[in-house]
C-alpha cells in the first residue's frame, strides 16, 4: 500500500477500515542469502538498501525484541554532518544527503526537519576550532556558517550570554542539520524492506553462530537454526555479546547514555542547541517537550538505565546554558546502551570469518548515521568491498595507528 | 552507586574516576619479545561482559587509592571491592 494525501482522505471517508499492518510477521525460513542481526535503525536500513539499491533477495532481519525498541527509539533525534576528520565527514555528509531524500524514497513520513543545529563556543580557542571544523565541512560539500554573538542572540535571546565563566562568543551553525522522528525511521525502513520481500523476524534472539572451517553457516536462535550465506551484525550496545558468539573480542565497551524530556511547553527552541562549555544538547519536539541529553554515565553498563549523578550533571549544564529551563518539569528520562569504541568512531568491516560482517561502535552518534550506515553496510555485504565513504572504518585501524579520534582522547571509551 | 571502600567505608561513586576492565593491571612487558603484538589487544580489545565485571576505579576525591570493584553491568550491583594494590600483588604483578 502506497501512502499519500489522497489515501488519507479516502480512508477518512470510509472509517479508516482499509489500513493494513505496515509489515508482515513471518516465521523464519530454513535459510537465507543474507541475515541481518539487529532490527534497529541500522539493521533495517541495511536490509532496505540491500533489497532496493543492491537488488538482493532472500534477506532476513532478526530482532531479539521488537523492531525499533533499542537505540533508534532512545536517542535525542538529532541529525547533522558537522565532523572534522577525513575518515568521518564524507560519510556523515552522505548520510545527511540520504536524510534529505528519505521520506520520498521510502514513502513514509519520518518528519525530517532541517531546523538547523548550532554548536556554541565560549573562548577564542573554541572559535578557532569551530572555524576549522566549518572549513572542513565546506570542503567536503556540507554547509557551515560561523555565527557571531549577536547572530546567536537573534536566534535564541534567552541563552546565558553574559555567563562570567563561559560567555557565549558565537556558534558554528549547520542549517541542514535538524531532527527526525526516530521511531518513524525504524518503521519506514521496516515497511520499505518488508514490501521488497525482506522477512523481519521479531522475538528472535541470536544465541550462537555456526562457524565451520572459518566460514559462517548461519545463526542459532531462540527460534531454531537459520542458515545464511552472509551474516551482518548491527546490534549497537550488544555488539560485544553477539560477536563473542563468533569468538571475537571487540575494541569497545558498552556504556549507558541517558536522555530526558520535559513537560510540553510553548514553542521556544526551533532548532538544536549544543553547549560548548558543558556536555548538554537540547531541541524541542513537535509536541513541545524539550528533548535533551548530556554525557554517558562513564562505567560499563548493559542496564538501559543510568544513575543520578549524571542527571544532576545534565541539569547543571542546562541551567548554566539557559537558566529558564529550571522552571520546566522533567517528564521522562531513559537510558540506552552505547557501543563506545576505542577512538569514538564506528567500524563497518568484514571479519576474519568468511561471510561474517560487522557494523557497530557508533558510540552515542549512531542515529544521524542510520541511512548511510545501512547503505554502506549493504554495499559491503553485496559487493564485498567497502563503500567509498566508509573505507576508514576498519577493524585493523587500531593496530595500524589509523584511529579516527575526533576528540583526541585515545583508547579510553568513556571519554569519547 | 555506593562503593564500599576497604579502608574508608561506603563512598559515593562520584568521588571516583572510572578506568575500565581490571585486566588492565596486566600490562605487558614493553621490553619483552613480541611486545607490540601483546600491546595491541591490551590497549584496544575488551571482554565487555554483560554481568559480573571486575573494573578499576580511582578514588580521586578521596585517598587516591586504586580499587578493583566487582560489579554487575546489567544491574549495577557491586559485589566486591578490593584494593588494586592487593589484587596486583596477589596476581604476581608487583614486588
Interface residues (C-beta under 8 A of the other chain):
Chain A: X238 X240 X241 X249 X250 X251 X252 X253 X254 X298 X299 X300 X301 X302 X303 X307 X309 X342 X398 X399 X411 X412 X413 X414
Chain B: X1 X12 X13 X14 X18 X19 X20 X21 X40 X41 X43 X44 X45 X46 X47 X48 X49 X50 X53 X55 X71 X73 X74 X75 X76
